[in-house]
Amino acid sequence: MHSYFKNLYLEIGNDMDLLIELAKDFKTIYFDSIENLKNAVLEHDYYTMDRTAHKLKGASLNFNMPIFSEATEKIEFIGKDKLKDNTAEFILVIEKEFRKFEIECDNLSK
């Protein structure tokens, strides 16, 4: 089992069905949020950047995804502080890390 899931799996009493459901929930949150985040970055909508990044960060903290969480946290702070920072690189990191997560999710049900 990938490190994304080990701690959560133990916390939920080794319930594989629940783990798969939680991973699906995170995937839903991601897909519901990533386009909003990209648009907020493009439009310099700092409030939406902050809130959407915060939501993604919180959801990712259920899993061991430090690179994903760190990138969302950086965007969150950029949004809070209304900084004109290069957030595009953080979006790329988030997308790359999520693709890795998706692959491991597919392996969960095998």
C-alpha positions as a Python dict, from the first residue, in 0.01 Angstrom:
ca = {
    (1, 'M'): (0, 0, 0),
    (2, 'H'): (133, 342, -97),
    (3, 'S'): (228, 588, 176),
    (4, 'Y'): (-66, 808, 69),
    (5, 'F'): (-297, 564, 236),
    (6, 'K'): (-112, 385, 518),
    (7, 'N'): (-187, 621, 808),
    (8, 'L'): (-546, 685, 707),
    (9, 'Y'): (-604, 313, 658),
    (10, 'L'): (-491, 248, 1015),
    (11, 'E'): (-696, 540, 1148),
    (12, 'I'): (-1015, 403, 994),
    (13, 'G'): (-965, 56, 1132),
    (14, 'N'): (-822, -110, 820),
    (15, 'D'): (-1150, -60, 633),
    (16, 'M'): (-1054, -81, 265),
    (17, 'D'): (-1403, 7, 140),
    (18, 'L'): (-1404, 325, 347),
    (19, 'L'): (-1052, 411, 232),
    (20, 'I'): (-1156, 375, -131),
    (21, 'E'): (-1462, 593, -66),
    (22, 'L'): (-1250, 863, 101),
    (23, 'A'): (-1009, 859, -193),
    (24, 'K'): (-1304, 897, -432),
    (25, 'D'): (-1431, 1189, -225),
    (26, 'F'): (-1093, 1359, -248),
    (27, 'K'): (-1087, 1304, -624),
    (28, 'T'): (-1431, 1467, -650),
    (29, 'I'): (-1317, 1765, -445),
    (30, 'Y'): (-1009, 1798, -663),
    (31, 'F'): (-1200, 1788, -992),
    (32, 'D'): (-1463, 2028, -857),
    (33, 'S'): (-1194, 2271, -744),
    (34, 'I'): (-897, 2268, -981),
    (35, 'E'): (-1059, 2465, -1266),
    (36, 'N'): (-1191, 2721, -1017),
    (37, 'L'): (-841, 2756, -880),
    (38, 'K'): (-688, 2797, -1226),
    (39, 'N'): (-946, 3060, -1319),
    (40, 'A'): (-894, 3245, -992),
    (41, 'V'): (-520, 3254, -1056),
    (42, 'L'): (-571, 3386, -1410),
    (43, 'E'): (-817, 3650, -1291),
    (44, 'H'): (-616, 3744, -980),
    (45, 'D'): (-924, 3658, -773),
    (46, 'Y'): (-735, 3636, -446),
    (47, 'Y'): (-1034, 3545, -232),
    (48, 'T'): (-1119, 3244, -451),
    (49, 'M'): (-752, 3146, -469),
    (50, 'D'): (-732, 3147, -91),
    (51, 'R'): (-1055, 2957, -29),
    (52, 'T'): (-1012, 2699, -305),
    (53, 'A'): (-649, 2628, -219),
    (54, 'H'): (-747, 2598, 148),
    (55, 'K'): (-1019, 2346, 58),
    (56, 'L'): (-778, 2138, -150),
    (57, 'K'): (-510, 2153, 117),
    (58, 'G'): (-753, 2037, 384),
    (59, 'A'): (-876, 1748, 173),
    (60, 'S'): (-521, 1641, 87),
    (61, 'L'): (-417, 1635, 452),
    (62, 'N'): (-618, 1316, 496),
    (63, 'F'): (-357, 1154, 276),
    (64, 'N'): (19, 1170, 297),
    (65, 'M'): (67, 1425, 18),
    (66, 'P'): (320, 1678, 147),
    (67, 'I'): (417, 1820, -194),
    (68, 'F'): (52, 1869, -292),
    (69, 'S'): (-32, 2022, 46),
    (70, 'E'): (268, 2254, 36),
    (71, 'A'): (179, 2381, -312),
    (72, 'T'): (-183, 2447, -214),
    (73, 'E'): (-68, 2621, 102),
    (74, 'K'): (156, 2852, -103),
    (75, 'I'): (-136, 2946, -325),
    (76, 'E'): (-351, 2996, -18),
    (77, 'F'): (-99, 3242, 127),
    (78, 'I'): (-62, 3420, -207),
    (79, 'G'): (-440, 3464, -211),
    (80, 'K'): (-455, 3580, 151),
    (81, 'D'): (-176, 3832, 106),
    (82, 'K'): (-286, 3934, -246),
    (83, 'L'): (61, 3880, -381),
    (84, 'K'): (141, 3901, -749),
    (85, 'D'): (340, 3580, -733),
    (86, 'N'): (389, 3314, -999),
    (87, 'T'): (124, 3063, -899),
    (88, 'A'): (136, 2877, -1230),
    (89, 'E'): (427, 2666, -1108),
    (90, 'F'): (229, 2564, -801),
    (91, 'I'): (-70, 2465, -1015),
    (92, 'L'): (160, 2240, -1218),
    (93, 'V'): (290, 2079, -899),
    (94, 'I'): (-65, 2019, -775),
    (95, 'E'): (-168, 1859, -1104),
    (96, 'K'): (143, 1640, -1119),
    (97, 'E'): (100, 1519, -762),
    (98, 'F'): (-268, 1450, -815),
    (99, 'R'): (-190, 1235, -1121),
    (100, 'K'): (39, 1025, -899),
    (101, 'F'): (-239, 998, -641),
    (102, 'E'): (-487, 885, -908),
    (103, 'I'): (-256, 606, -1017),
    (104, 'E'): (-226, 483, -660),
    (105, 'C'): (-604, 505, -616),
    (106, 'D'): (-646, 273, -912),
    (107, 'N'): (-408, 30, -742),
    (108, 'L'): (-617, 32, -421),
    (109, 'S'): (-903, -157, -575),
    (110, 'K'): (-683, -424, -731),
}
